[in-house]
Structure formats: structure tokens, C-alpha cells
Amino acid sequence: MCRGIIMKRRMTNIFSCVGLASMLILSACGNSETDSASNEENKGEKVTLTVWGNEGKSITEPAFTEINKEFMKKHPNIEIDYQYSGNQQVIDTAVRSNSLPDLFVVQGNKTPMMKLYKDSGALLSLDDYKMDVSRYSKEAIDYATIDGSLYSGLPATMDSQVIYYNKDVFKKAGVQEPKTFGEFLELFEKLKKEGVTPMAMPGKEEWNRAWLPYALFPSLAEDALVRLNNGEGDFSDPNIIEAFQTIRDFAEEGYFPKDFITGDMAGAQLSFTNGDVAMIADGTWSNPAYQDSMGSNLGAFYIPNMDGERVAVLSFNDIMTFAASAETKHPEEAAEYIKFLSSREAQQTYVDKTGAIPTLDDLKPSQETAHLSKYDSFGQNIYSVLTNISTEKVALTDLFMREVIPGLLA
């Protein structure tokens, strides 16, 4: 593909900006005590735990109604007051004002917030409460761990970024799901030659325009992302540059709709479901909406790497991961609730009721999302990597989302 001098200068500026921030980072490289007397006094007494869950009540209420009912059946002395009010702003305000509930939903190491809460003394360490982590991967344990101590429940399901496609459009164009990354690239050119716009792109929306880069990076640059996450390497790695260049090429080759740069997600989704474009990069959480609109005409695949492995970006679902306030009057009961949410019983109920995609082998996916469980390996979430290597002075996540991605698409 042709690349002009202007594009090269623009790319050089982008890479220099990211590389400089990376160099800055890579070169710059209480514990709460429980009142045992109070706990002994509360044994056998009826206690109420106030729990702030995720705001997505319409999706999660059937699951948590059953989960909480079963928990209270097993623990008749504990009443769960479950509230769908745990958004980031509310929790941040409660941390600052020392008004947290007994338990609240957290995002683990996906963002810096749980560590900030811990550093401020707001979180109860779970080390003394015999949490069973034997079913979980190192990645899942790391999600809930800060400075060697466990501070939240462990995740058992994931959200990921996937390429949805219109089966009818694919069939008419004579193309099929790619088996390798090379075939993925060829797919775009074949669709364009058939007069089909290959992919929708909501160019003006900071988060939604990022789903394609999220899905693509681990398929091309997984090893490089691992090195970055471990504090090694930098953004000059050839595979990372190739990932950047691929996104730039897609924009230059006309693989996105005309005027996509001013488009929003609602318009992108509509153009996809109407068959005006062949594909859209989106989260697995959008699967129910696409299925309602397209039925059996909906297809989906994870972008394969060069060896043909279908790589699912690993982004743990945080709906079931809760932390306890360091100020809770009922630490043992709060820990019991976190333990139950981390049990296979509660997790299978959540999967059955919500269609969440399990990451544990002992959980069975729902029929509606079985196709989204067809992956061969997990890949790094580039946002999580950038979060891990950012500092207070340099937020690589903001740089990537607000400057690099729009620079590649422009």
C-alpha cells in the first residue's frame, strides 16, 4: 500500500509522542485491622450489609436477585441491601467523604482506581479471610491484588472486543471468516473490490473508535505488549509499529465509510445492522442488541494472529468483583459475601442469567454466547497495559485514546 511523505511525517510524530512518554515511564522505574472483640460480639446477630452494585440494573438484576437470595439462605444472619448505584463518581465521592457502604463494585487492575482507594486506606485487605483462589489464573489473581495482598473478589467472566459481521453480506461478496491475520487483511480488500464498505467506524467517539485497535493489537503485538507490561521494551517495537500502521492503512485505503471521522456509534451500529457495511468492531456486551436486530444473520470472530490462533482481548468483567470498606462494622460477613460471589455456584448463576462469557473451565457458557467463547488464547488489553505503565505525571491511556487513535484515523 502506498504511503506518502506527509503520512510518514504524521506517523513519525505520533510514534515520537508515544515513544517519549514511554521512555519517561520506563526510565522512572493501611492495612486494616479487624476488631476481634466486636466480631465476637456480632456472631449470631442479624446484620445488614449495604452493597453498591453496578448501575446496569436491567441486565444484572435477575442474576443478583437469585444470587443474593441463595447467599441469604446459606447465611440466615446476614441481610443483603443491594443497591444499583455503584458508578465511579458515586464511589469516588464516598471514598473522599468516608461514607462507603460495606461493599462496593471495583474494576480491579483494569484502571488505577482500586489502588488509589487502597492507598487512601479505604479498602479492607482480604488476606485474613481464607479466600480460595485455587480455581483462578494468575491474571485473575493479579486483577484483585495490590502490593501482594488481595482486595477484591476474583473475576470469572470477561468482556472482549470482537469483529461482528453480516453473514449475508459476506456470502454475496464471496468471503468468509479469516483463519489467519493475513486473511483478515485480505478480507478488507476483497470486500472493497466487491463494492462493499468493509467496516463501520464511529470516528468521533473516544471509546467506541478504540474497539478496533483493542481487538487488533494482541493479534499483531502480543509479545511486545507483555514486555511493556513487565516494564521492558518500548513503543518502537516493530510489531507495535505494524499495528499502528495497519489502522492507518485501513483509514487511507477507504475501508471505513465516507465521513466516518464525524460519525457516532449509533450511526455505525445502524449502518452495520442495515447491511450498509460488512463488519463492525464492538464489545461482546453488544451481542444481545445485534442478535435482537439480526438474528441468525449475525456472525462474529476474534482476530486471528499470524499462526491462526483466535486471540480474545482479556478484559475481566467487573460486575461480580467487590471490595469491602475498611470501615465496615462487619468485616467477616462482608468477606463471606465476596467469597460467595467468587464461588462456582454464584458465577454460573450470573453466566446463565446474563450471557456473560466465562473464563474458567468449570463454567458453562450460555447458548446465546457460546459462539463468543470460541477463542484459542487470551491477549493483552492495551488499555490495561498503558494503565500499568502510566505515572501520575504521564497518563499514557489519555495519550493513546485522545491523540494517537484520532491521529491514526485522521
C-alpha positions as CSV (number, residue, x, y, z in Angstrom):
1,M,0.0,0.0,0.0
2,C,1.3,3.4,-0.9
3,R,2.3,5.7,1.9
4,G,3.2,9.3,1.2
5,I,5.7,11.6,2.8
6,I,3.0,13.5,4.7
7,M,1.6,10.3,6.2
8,K,5.1,9.2,7.2
9,R,5.8,12.5,8.9
10,R,2.4,12.3,10.7
11,M,3.2,8.7,11.8
12,T,6.6,9.7,13.0
13,N,5.1,12.5,15.1
14,I,2.6,10.0,16.6
15,F,5.3,7.4,17.4
16,S,7.7,10.0,18.8
17,C,5.0,11.3,21.1
18,V,4.1,7.9,22.4
19,G,7.7,6.8,22.5
20,L,8.8,9.8,24.5
21,A,6.0,9.2,27.1
22,S,7.1,5.5,27.2
23,M,10.7,6.4,27.8
24,L,9.7,8.8,30.6
25,I,7.9,5.9,32.3
26,L,10.3,3.1,31.7
27,S,13.2,5.2,32.9
28,A,11.4,6.3,36.1
29,C,11.1,2.9,37.1
30,G,-3.3,0.9,56.0
31,N,-3.5,-2.3,56.4
32,S,-6.9,-2.5,58.2
33,E,-7.1,-4.5,61.4
34,T,-10.3,-6.2,62.4
35,D,-11.8,-5.7,65.8
36,S,-12.0,-9.3,67.1
37,A,-13.9,-8.3,70.2
38,S,-16.6,-6.6,68.0
39,N,-16.7,-9.6,65.7
40,E,-17.2,-11.9,68.5
41,E,-20.0,-9.7,69.8
42,N,-21.8,-9.7,66.5
43,K,-21.7,-13.5,66.0
44,G,-25.2,-14.9,65.7
45,E,-26.8,-11.4,65.4
46,K,-28.7,-10.4,62.4
47,V,-26.6,-7.9,60.4
48,T,-27.3,-6.0,57.2
49,L,-24.7,-5.4,54.5
50,T,-25.2,-2.5,52.2
51,V,-23.8,-3.3,48.8
52,W,-23.4,-1.0,45.9
53,G,-23.5,-2.9,42.7
54,N,-23.1,-1.8,39.1
55,E,-25.7,0.6,37.7
56,G,-26.8,-1.9,34.9
57,K,-29.9,-3.0,36.8
58,S,-31.9,-4.1,33.7
59,I,-29.1,-6.6,32.8
60,T,-27.9,-7.7,36.2
61,E,-31.0,-7.6,38.4
62,P,-32.3,-11.2,37.6
63,A,-28.8,-12.6,38.4
64,F,-28.2,-10.8,41.6
65,T,-31.8,-11.3,42.9
66,E,-31.1,-15.1,42.7
67,I,-27.5,-14.8,43.9
68,N,-28.4,-12.7,46.9
69,K,-31.4,-15.0,47.8
70,E,-29.2,-18.0,47.8
71,F,-26.5,-16.3,49.8
72,M,-29.0,-15.2,52.5
73,K,-30.4,-18.7,52.6
74,K,-26.9,-20.0,53.4
75,H,-26.3,-17.2,55.8
76,P,-29.6,-16.5,57.6
77,N,-27.9,-14.0,59.9
78,I,-26.9,-11.7,57.0
79,E,-29.3,-9.4,55.1
80,I,-28.2,-8.0,51.8
81,D,-29.3,-4.5,51.0
82,Y,-28.3,-4.5,47.3
83,Q,-28.4,-1.1,45.5
84,Y,-27.7,-0.5,41.8
85,S,-25.8,2.7,42.5
86,G,-22.1,1.9,42.2
87,N,-20.9,4.2,39.5
88,Q,-17.4,5.7,39.5
89,Q,-18.4,9.2,40.6
90,V,-20.6,8.0,43.5
91,I,-17.8,5.7,44.7
92,D,-15.1,8.4,44.4
93,T,-17.2,10.8,46.4
94,A,-17.9,8.2,49.1
95,V,-14.1,7.5,49.4
96,R,-13.3,11.1,49.8
97,S,-16.1,11.7,52.3
98,N,-15.5,8.4,54.2
99,S,-19.1,7.3,53.5
100,L,-18.6,4.0,51.7
101,P,-21.1,1.2,52.1
102,D,-20.0,-2.2,53.4
103,L,-19.2,-3.5,49.9
104,F,-19.0,-1.9,46.5
105,V,-18.1,-2.9,43.0
106,V,-14.5,-2.3,41.8
107,Q,-12.6,-2.7,38.5
108,G,-9.5,-4.4,39.8
109,N,-6.3,-3.6,37.9
110,K,-8.3,-2.5,34.8
111,T,-8.0,1.1,36.0
112,P,-5.8,2.8,38.7
113,M,-8.8,3.4,40.9
114,M,-8.7,0.4,43.2
115,K,-5.0,1.0,44.0
116,L,-5.8,4.7,44.8
117,Y,-8.6,3.5,47.1
118,K,-6.3,1.1,48.8
119,D,-3.5,3.7,49.2
120,S,-6.0,6.1,50.8
121,G,-6.9,3.5,53.4
122,A,-10.4,2.9,52.1
123,L,-10.2,-0.9,51.4
124,L,-10.2,-3.9,53.7
125,S,-7.5,-6.5,53.0
126,L,-8.9,-9.9,52.4
127,D,-5.7,-11.8,53.4
128,D,-7.0,-12.9,56.8
129,Y,-10.3,-14.3,55.5
130,K,-9.2,-17.5,53.7
131,M,-10.2,-16.6,50.2
132,D,-9.9,-19.7,47.9
133,V,-8.1,-18.7,44.7
134,S,-7.3,-22.2,43.5
135,R,-9.7,-22.1,40.5
136,Y,-8.2,-18.9,39.1
137,S,-5.4,-17.9,36.7
138,K,-2.5,-15.7,37.6
139,E,-4.2,-12.9,35.6
140,A,-7.4,-13.2,37.6
141,I,-5.5,-13.1,40.9
142,D,-3.4,-10.2,39.7
143,Y,-6.7,-8.4,38.9
144,A,-7.6,-8.4,42.6
145,T,-4.2,-8.0,44.1
146,I,-2.4,-4.8,45.2
147,D,1.1,-4.8,46.6
148,G,0.9,-8.6,47.3
149,S,-2.5,-8.5,49.2
150,L,-6.0,-9.4,47.9
151,Y,-8.5,-6.6,48.0
152,S,-11.4,-7.7,45.9
153,G,-13.3,-10.7,44.6
154,L,-11.9,-12.6,41.7
155,P,-13.3,-12.3,38.1
156,A,-14.7,-15.3,36.3
157,T,-16.1,-13.7,33.1
158,M,-14.8,-11.3,30.6
159,D,-15.7,-8.6,28.2
160,S,-13.8,-8.5,25.0
161,Q,-13.6,-6.8,21.6
162,V,-14.8,-8.9,18.6
163,I,-15.4,-8.3,14.9
164,Y,-19.1,-8.7,14.2
165,Y,-20.1,-9.4,10.6
166,N,-23.2,-9.6,8.4
167,K,-23.4,-13.2,7.1
168,D,-25.5,-12.2,4.1
169,V,-23.1,-9.5,3.0
170,F,-20.1,-11.9,3.4
171,K,-21.9,-14.6,1.3
172,K,-22.8,-12.2,-1.5
173,A,-19.2,-10.9,-1.6
174,G,-17.8,-14.4,-1.6
175,V,-15.8,-14.1,1.6
176,Q,-15.7,-15.9,4.9
177,E,-14.3,-15.6,8.4
178,P,-10.5,-15.2,8.2
179,K,-8.3,-18.1,9.6
180,T,-5.1,-16.0,9.9
181,F,-4.1,-12.4,10.3
182,G,-3.1,-12.3,6.6
183,E,-6.6,-13.4,5.6
184,F,-8.0,-10.8,7.9
185,L,-6.2,-8.1,5.9
186,E,-7.2,-9.6,2.6
187,L,-10.8,-9.6,3.7
188,F,-10.9,-5.8,3.6
189,E,-9.6,-5.5,0.1
190,K,-11.9,-8.3,-1.2
191,L,-14.9,-6.6,0.2
192,K,-13.9,-3.2,-1.2
193,K,-13.4,-4.7,-4.7
194,E,-17.0,-6.1,-4.5
195,G,-18.3,-2.6,-3.8
196,V,-18.9,-3.3,-0.1
197,T,-17.7,-0.9,2.6
198,P,-15.7,-3.3,4.9
199,M,-16.2,-1.8,8.3
200,A,-18.1,0.8,10.3
201,M,-16.1,3.3,12.4
202,P,-17.5,5.8,14.8
203,G,-14.7,8.2,14.3
204,K,-15.8,11.0,16.7
205,E,-16.3,8.9,19.8
206,E,-13.3,8.4,22.0
207,W,-14.1,5.0,23.4
208,N,-16.1,3.4,20.6
209,R,-13.5,4.2,17.9
210,A,-10.9,2.3,20.1
211,W,-12.5,-1.1,19.8
212,L,-10.7,-2.0,16.6
213,P,-7.3,-1.1,18.0
214,Y,-8.1,-3.0,21.1
215,A,-9.0,-6.1,19.1
216,L,-6.1,-5.8,16.7
217,F,-3.1,-5.1,18.9
218,P,-2.8,-8.5,20.7
219,S,-3.1,-10.4,17.4
220,L,-0.1,-8.5,16.0
221,A,1.9,-7.4,19.0
222,E,1.1,-9.7,22.0
223,D,4.7,-10.4,22.9
224,A,5.6,-6.7,22.7
225,L,2.6,-5.8,24.9
226,V,3.7,-8.4,27.5
227,R,7.2,-6.8,27.6
228,L,5.7,-3.4,28.0
229,N,3.5,-4.6,30.8
230,N,6.6,-6.1,32.6
231,G,8.4,-2.8,32.3
232,E,10.6,-3.9,29.4
233,G,10.8,-2.7,25.8
234,D,9.2,0.4,24.3
235,F,6.8,1.6,21.6
236,S,9.5,1.3,18.9
237,D,8.9,-2.4,18.8
238,P,8.3,-3.3,15.1
239,N,5.1,-5.3,15.9
240,I,3.6,-2.3,17.7
241,I,4.5,0.0,14.8
242,E,2.9,-2.5,12.4
243,A,-0.3,-2.4,14.5
244,F,-0.4,1.4,14.4
245,Q,0.4,1.3,10.6
246,T,-2.4,-1.3,9.9
247,I,-5.0,1.0,11.4
248,R,-3.6,4.0,9.5
249,D,-3.7,1.9,6.3
250,F,-7.4,1.0,6.9
251,A,-8.3,4.7,7.0
252,E,-6.2,5.6,4.0
253,E,-7.4,2.7,1.8
254,G,-11.1,3.7,2.3
255,Y,-12.1,0.7,4.3
256,F,-14.3,2.9,6.5
257,P,-17.4,4.8,5.4
258,K,-17.1,8.2,3.9
259,D,-17.1,10.9,6.5
260,F,-16.6,8.3,9.2
261,I,-14.5,10.7,11.2
262,T,-17.6,12.7,12.2
263,G,-19.8,9.6,12.8
264,D,-21.1,8.3,16.2
265,M,-21.6,4.8,17.4
266,A,-25.4,4.8,16.9
267,G,-24.9,5.6,13.3
268,A,-22.1,3.0,12.9
269,Q,-24.3,0.3,14.5
270,L,-27.2,1.2,12.3
271,S,-25.2,1.0,9.1
272,F,-24.0,-2.4,10.2
273,T,-27.4,-3.9,11.1
274,N,-28.8,-2.4,7.9
275,G,-26.2,-4.2,5.8
276,D,-24.6,-0.9,4.5
277,V,-21.2,-2.2,5.9
278,A,-19.9,-5.7,6.3
279,M,-18.4,-5.5,9.8
280,I,-18.1,-3.6,13.0
281,A,-15.6,-3.8,15.9
282,D,-17.5,-3.8,19.1
283,G,-17.6,-5.3,22.6
284,T,-19.1,-8.6,23.5
285,W,-21.6,-6.7,25.7
286,S,-23.3,-5.5,22.4
287,N,-24.0,-9.1,21.3
288,P,-27.6,-9.2,22.6
289,A,-28.6,-6.0,20.8
290,Y,-27.1,-7.3,17.5
291,Q,-28.8,-10.6,17.9
292,D,-32.1,-9.0,18.5
293,S,-31.7,-7.0,15.3
294,M,-30.1,-9.5,13.0
295,G,-30.9,-12.9,14.4
296,S,-29.1,-15.8,12.7
297,N,-27.6,-13.4,10.1
298,L,-25.1,-12.2,12.8
299,G,-21.6,-13.6,12.8
300,A,-18.6,-12.8,15.0
301,F,-14.9,-13.7,15.2
302,Y,-11.8,-12.8,17.2
303,I,-9.0,-11.5,15.1
304,P,-6.6,-14.4,14.5
305,N,-2.8,-13.9,14.8
306,M,-0.2,-14.9,12.2
307,D,-0.3,-18.5,13.4
308,G,-4.1,-18.7,13.2
309,E,-4.9,-18.6,16.9
310,R,-8.1,-16.7,17.6
311,V,-7.0,-14.1,20.2
312,A,-9.6,-12.7,22.6
313,V,-8.6,-9.5,24.4
314,L,-8.7,-10.3,28.0
315,S,-10.7,-7.7,29.9
316,F,-12.2,-9.1,33.0
317,N,-15.9,-8.3,33.7
318,D,-16.1,-6.4,37.0
319,I,-19.8,-6.8,37.7
320,M,-19.1,-9.6,40.2
321,T,-15.9,-8.2,41.8
322,F,-16.5,-6.4,45.0
323,A,-14.3,-4.8,47.7
324,A,-15.1,-4.2,51.3
325,S,-14.8,-0.9,53.0
326,A,-12.0,-0.7,55.7
327,E,-14.6,1.0,57.9
328,T,-17.2,-1.8,57.7
329,K,-18.5,-2.9,61.0
330,H,-19.0,-6.4,59.7
331,P,-15.7,-7.4,58.0
332,E,-16.2,-11.2,58.4
333,E,-19.7,-11.1,56.9
334,A,-18.5,-8.8,54.1
335,A,-15.7,-11.3,53.3
336,E,-18.3,-14.1,53.3
337,Y,-20.3,-12.3,50.6
338,I,-17.1,-11.8,48.5
339,K,-16.3,-15.5,48.9
340,F,-19.8,-16.5,47.7
341,L,-19.6,-14.2,44.6
342,S,-16.3,-15.9,43.8
343,S,-17.8,-19.4,44.0
344,R,-18.7,-21.5,41.0
345,E,-22.4,-21.6,42.2
346,A,-22.8,-17.8,42.1
347,Q,-20.8,-17.4,38.9
348,Q,-22.8,-20.0,37.0
349,T,-26.0,-18.2,38.0
350,Y,-24.5,-15.0,36.7
351,V,-23.5,-16.6,33.4
352,D,-26.9,-18.2,32.9
353,K,-28.8,-15.1,33.7
354,T,-26.7,-12.5,31.8
355,G,-25.0,-14.5,29.0
356,A,-21.6,-13.4,30.3
357,I,-18.5,-15.1,28.7
358,P,-16.8,-17.4,31.2
359,T,-13.0,-17.5,31.6
360,L,-13.0,-20.5,33.9
361,D,-13.2,-24.1,32.5
362,D,-15.7,-25.2,35.1
363,L,-18.3,-22.6,34.0
364,K,-20.6,-23.4,31.0
365,P,-21.4,-20.6,28.6
366,S,-25.0,-19.8,27.8
367,Q,-26.4,-20.9,24.5
368,E,-26.7,-17.2,23.3
369,T,-23.0,-16.5,23.8
370,A,-21.4,-19.9,23.0
371,H,-20.0,-18.6,19.8
372,L,-18.2,-15.8,21.7
373,S,-16.4,-18.4,23.8
374,K,-14.7,-19.8,20.7
375,Y,-11.2,-18.4,21.2
376,D,-7.8,-20.1,21.3
377,S,-5.8,-17.7,23.6
378,F,-6.1,-14.6,25.6
379,G,-4.3,-11.4,24.6
380,Q,-3.3,-8.3,26.5
381,N,-5.7,-5.4,26.8
382,I,-3.7,-2.4,25.6
383,Y,-5.6,0.0,27.8
384,S,-4.7,-2.1,30.9
385,V,-1.0,-2.2,29.8
386,L,-1.0,1.5,29.4
387,T,-2.6,1.9,32.8
388,N,0.0,-0.2,34.4
389,I,3.0,1.7,33.0
390,S,1.5,5.2,33.4
391,T,2.5,7.5,36.1
392,E,0.9,10.4,37.9
393,K,2.7,12.8,35.5
394,V,2.2,10.8,32.3
395,A,-1.1,9.2,31.6
396,L,-0.4,7.0,28.5
397,T,-4.1,6.0,28.4
398,D,-5.2,9.5,27.7
399,L,-2.4,10.0,25.2
400,F,-3.4,6.8,23.4
401,M,-7.2,7.4,23.4
402,R,-7.2,11.2,22.7
403,E,-4.2,11.7,20.5
404,V,-2.8,8.5,19.0
405,I,-6.0,6.9,17.8
406,P,-7.6,10.0,16.2
407,G,-4.2,10.8,14.7
408,L,-4.1,7.4,13.0
409,L,-7.7,7.8,11.7
410,A,-7.4,11.4,10.5
